[in-house]
Amino acid sequence: MQTLDGKIPGGPLAEKWDRHKMDMKLINPANRRQFSVIVVGTGLAGAAASASLAEMGYNVKTFCIQDSPRRAHSIAAQGGINAAKNYANDGDSIWRLFVDTVKGGDFRAREANVYRLAQVSNNIIDQCVAQGVPFAREYGGLLANRSFGGAQVSRTFYARGQTGQQLLLGAYGALSRQIAAGQVQMFSRHEMMDLVVSGDRARGIIARNLVNGELEAHAADAVILATGGYSNVFYLSTNAISCNVSAIWQAYKKGAYFANPCFTQIHPTSLPHVSGHQTKLTLMSESLRNDGRVWVPKNAEDKRPANDISENERDYFLEEKYPSFGNLVPRDVASRNAKQQCDAGKGVGPTGRAVYLDFTQAIKRDGKAVIARKYGNLFDMYRNIIDDDPYETPMMIYPAAHFTMGGLWVDYNLMSNISGLFVLGEANFSDHGANRLGASALMQGLADGYFVIPYTLAGYLGDAGKSEIGEDQAAFKDSIQFAQSRIEKLLAINGKRTVEDIHRQLGRVMEDHVGLARDEAGLKTAIQRIQEIRAEFWENVKVAGPANRYRLNLQKAGRLIDFLDLGELMAIDALNRKESCGGHLRTEAESEEGEAIRDDENFCHVSAWGYQGEEAQPALFVEPLAFENVKLTQRSYK
Amino acid sequence: MSEHETINITLKVWRQNGPEDSGRFETIPVADVDTHSSFLEMLDFLNEKLILEDKEPIEFDNDCREGICGTCGIMVNGIPHGHGKGMTVCQLHMREFDDGDTIVVEPFRARAYKVIQDLMVDRSPLEKIIQAGGYISVNTGGAPDGNAVPVAQEKSEEAMDAAACIGCGACVASCPNASAMLFVSAKVSQFALLPQGRAEANTRVLSMLQEMDACGFGNCTNHRVCEAACPKEVSITHIARFNREFLKASLFGRMPMGE
């Protein structure tokens, strides 16, 4: 097994980034216009990177699949963004944010990266305020903070329940300014179809114009992927419909390593599945668990309405199993227990895949007005989607996939093992280890885009120089040929099952075996089932054409090919990691309280997988993780 | 929640193959629609059937399906995003309709929006308006501490009301003049309210208005339907603030570059 070098700079933790910035080469402002950079994705990471690099003078080409860069899925983030400002004077610091993030990630992230993230978190807030992001404020006019996701300090900045939207619109404004200046060429409604690599260096991409179906070659001196996460492998997730793995998956097939693919976060308070036609799950703030009590009927298959089930026929399973934390156990524990109840036939609602979250007691105790003030908007949202009044009958909730900690492997410079290929935001594996803390995803996306890549890209280009491989070269022609033949192949199958139908089937396998709780037998079953589904796809899928006009179904078919491959790799990775950590729970390594038991002796490392060909098993590379500043400890929620 | 039901409906849906095609309504019966599905899920369900019948699926823009990304937007029975108050069409549910209903589904219509395919339109003119000045010109790095400039809470809250705009373009589709005034004023107002945005306030309002005109949007004659159509309930008081900003800029400001 080969080991990977994260290229972590030397010196004390707190000085690494500053020293590294001094050691890296710079590109003279007048010379930056000689260099071109491709950025794929316009969420927080991609928009921030595009704007910042263009401001510095690089020629940037930016791509997004949506009709506008403002629509990337970062926009849906609700809660907030962390920073170590210590404005609340409650003992926060860069060091504390660093320690919390390393521990929260259950010791599966790189210390040096996480420390840098905490360092630049403060610059992010300053930048966003200067851009006109309307953060919540106190009466005196200073920025407001709240405690979020169980943090013991108030370090979360927020703009109502729309923090992601406001941060993204800030970055989008900066990007728009550079588009107007001609420093960014924007390609909306374009999907990356392939990464072009030659001589072990990323040379550009093949993009498909989704409106007319044309394949375009784009060369550059460096390629930055900021294409988000892959929760949609589960079919039903809280991700937007267009979220997909295809950009990073094509990079993986061109030799980039995929790190910790099995690390996914499943959020307990999503709205449940209510219709057989459901395409999407909606998240509700987990603050609801502060006052709601989770229960299911004691008897399986009890289909009576909630209010007809008496107190002694109800099972408040979290309160019973975890007397001290009760309904406030961490996300992964709450999610797992809900699924276990549903698997035992005690699930409620039309599909039997939901548990109750009951506010009756809280309303009796505090009055309806108090509960409405705290959760009114969430109750309204619930009423609109579920058509039920949570003041009168208990809410129904169910866990949903919403963030993936895994992604392409990158070194300290956010460069993958392919030189010139950088990966930012949720698309890389980086800073969250095996579990992401609330309000940390926005922080990471913007840190990577505004404050890391401007330095490390210059460091790379200063050494590597220009690419000098034009769009007329064989490497680009081969890639266009590959993308073209894939589309033709899809349209030629003309079988009997729709893309959605097959994706739903994959999602069910992922949810059952590669979701909240995993075991050896289940993972082996999943691998076999996915292979069968893949075979079925290539024989029996029916894809709508023609390819020369906007056709979402054709786009989704291409993305499903990659989800099928990814699903198998996630199962392989989960099978290989014979420990539990963070959101990855192997039932073979679970304490009696349902807690993850890590195996630091054998698995204190990043698992990175290298593609070996269509039929071959992927090769495993590891990057050992050293914890020199935070002591390895086991979580407990007794 | 109410009982699981299915209804049968008839869609009169706009079909158009690209901007050059003249387009036409097609009548399609849809049976067994789950009332708990959303309007877009009903279209997905129909599209799956169409595909299996070797017919072309209906194209429509959509993405987050929770009312925040601003991608979706179609006319349902003549109303942008349908008749639900304060919601996008992705948040509209089929339980709002009755068995036997005929539902008319069309793209957003405005001179500035070209139809791409069926119910999808090209809203890139809205992008151009933002590019003309819908930002505060600060480069990355060098920003002062976030608390260096206090902002009155009520101003900040009002700026947030304006910033809630999702850029879906329903205001344009609802307006008899196909004006983008609510969209433009929301951005102008957000930055006019914040001290950070004052430095460029004059050029911003003049540039954005000039671009709105150049893109072929009409002007505002106070019909106020935009406010009713807005899924985020952005208020027309922002248009009033826009007008004040415009007046100030016209008297004291510089014209945009190139004038």
Interface residues (C-beta under 8 A of the other chain):
Chain A: A48 A51 S52 E55 Q66 D67 S68 R70 R71 H73 I75 A76 K85 Y87 N123 I125 D126 Q127 C128 V129 A130 Q131 G132 P134 F135 A136 R137 E138 Y139 G140 G141 L142 L143 A159 R160 Q162 Q165 Q166 L169 Y172 G173 A174 S176 R177 I179 A180 S188 V211 A240 I241 S242 V274 S275 G276 H277 Q278 T279 K280 T282 G349 P350 N384 I385 I386 D387 D388 M396 Y450 F451 P454 K496 T498 E500 D501 K542 V543 A544 R549 Y550 R551 L552 N553
Chain B: M1 S2 H4 N17 G18 D34 H36 S37 L40 E41 M42 D44 F45 N47 E48 L50 I51 L52 E56 P57 E59 D61 N62 D63 C64 R65 E66 I68 C69 G70 T71 G84 M87 Q91 H93 R95 I116 Q117 M120 D122 R123 S124 L126 E127 I130 Q131 A132 G134 Y135 I136 S137 V138 N139 T140 G141 A143 P144 D145 G146 N147 V149 P150 V151 A152 Q153 S156 E157 A159 M160 A163 A164 I166 G167 Q190 F191 L194 Q196 G197
